[in-house]
Amino acid sequence: MLPSRAVGEGEGASVNTEVVRAVAEEQQPQQQQQPAELPPSPVAEALADEVGTAATVRAVQQQQQAEQAAAALTAEVLEREVGRRRNFAIISHPDAGKTTMTEKLLLYGGAIHEAGEVKARRSSRSATSDWMELEKQRGISITSTALTFEYCGCQLNLLDTPGHQDFSEDTYRTLAAADNAVLLVDGAKGIEPQTRKLFAVARLRGLPVFTFVNKMDRPALNGFEIIEQLEKEFGLQSYPVNWPIGSGDRFVGVYHRPTQKVVLYEKRGQAGRAKGASKSEYELSDPELRQLIEPDLWEQLQEDVELLETFIQQAAKPGPAATRSGVAVAPTSPNFTGLVFKLQANMDPKHRDKVAFVRVVSGKFEKGMKVRVARSGRTVTLAAPQRMFANERQTVQEGFAGDVIGLTNPGAFAIGDTLVTGPTLAFPPIPTFSPELFAYLRCPPNQKKPFLKGVEGLLGEGAVQVLYSTDEYITDPVLAAVGQLQFEVVQYRMKDEYGVDTTLEPLSYNVARWVAGGWGVLEGCGRLFNTTVMKDVYGRPVLLFRNEFALQQVLGEHADKLGELSPYALPPDV
């Protein structure tokens, strides 16, 4: 082995140069002896073209296969996720126990550990689904609430709605986002006026209806009497699933027809106030069961079972949604579409936020995606999507048809807006109810700025309709409401959320009609007696009448010139 030594920079360069020169001299004669390069033959060119074409075809096929695999995967994910969504709107006449039932579903579904009882006492818990302070004080639901939880492999979206008729417009908007309606009936009162109205809306939208009869632990109607009411009033063919055993203080449980089991309940709690109930299940043929039920109730149960001869499994999955053009959008369509059915301001009083509730109609929703508002054409990035649980929030990464998602509203969304990623389309507009009460809303001069901000916020969420005088010197808004309670809520929220003291000046009108033909038609009629002309937030003419007689009088004189008068308003077309 030779000893190694370092090579200096100059020396190493010299040695390398000599080697390169020697190699070049040896190769030079050989290069001169090489024959001249021949042009390729036609056969060789054709072969090369075929090979190149084959490679291109293979590349295209591979790309197509990859795209088809990705599309199949996306379609499979959409089909699976849409198939496990269930979307319910819970509706009822006031005080039928709707919010309490919502909480029971959450409790037994494992979403909450203790249901809030709806009471008037300050020391009591408030309902989970009632988040507004006024709701907690009065023990009623004023706004619709979206509640989401998992149960039996399905994702349930519960939409708890106000029962009071003064807030029926909010309930109507919520039904636009539902696939199923859960109708709650008071066992003692049966079908009530608001029950009829809400069922009519559910039928108008073609929703499957699950009917629950509540308050059977109080003196109640016979089960067959309630079924007869439902079938006669609504033309329904009923299929009872649970059948009560007794009623009032003798209510002991239910018979579940699909499993033929009897479920007995026993209240537990202190001082007679139940905080829950223990239950025991028995087969209908179990001999022990007869010893646990009073003889007359046992005999009645046997008769009822002879005469009679599940919730998630029977519920409708998200289905195709009609558009204004008449084309249906499938829930598994790859393009995302969504419907803004509700706006809510100040759910978080610390941040004065505005939240838009969106029902996913088709495709896959992803956090950070860009969507287009069909009405305005504006592109919006959905950077902070949230799943709402009353006023509690959880960030959402993805969503599918049937899901309800809360989006921070940068002022781009309005009730009834359609959000799209593909071709522009629009779902049918959500109409507003015809108002029957009108009043000027006024504030002290030094509170004008927060007053205007509050009016804009409450108007945007549809808490009340707002009209304006055609006199440019009268700037105070006119609140137009379905019921008196809407006025009280607006005044309460103006004070609580914006710090503004307001006064109401009632107007003596009870009927409103929108002029479909616009200002041109109205100007062609000349002066209208016993009529006040105002404009809505879109600048369209609205006629106010003191009563139905005054309306008919104007129609009798100017029907041919006025044209169509609409009792409700639709947002402008896309």
Helices and strands as residue ranges (DSSP letters): H 9-33, H 42-83, E 85-92, H 98-108, H 133-138, E 145-151, E 154-160, G 165-167, H 168-175, E 180-186, H 193-204, E 209-214, H 223-234, E 242-245, G 248-250, E 253-256, E 261-270, E 273-283, H 287-292, H 295-308, H 311-314, E 321-322, E 328-329, E 337-345, E 354-362, E 365-366, E 370-373, E 379-381, E 386-389, E 392-395, E 398-399, E 404-408, E 418-420, E 437-442, G 445-447, H 448-460, E 465-469, E 478-481, H 484-498, E 503-507, E 511-515, H 519-523, E 532-535, E 541-545, H 548-562, E 565-566
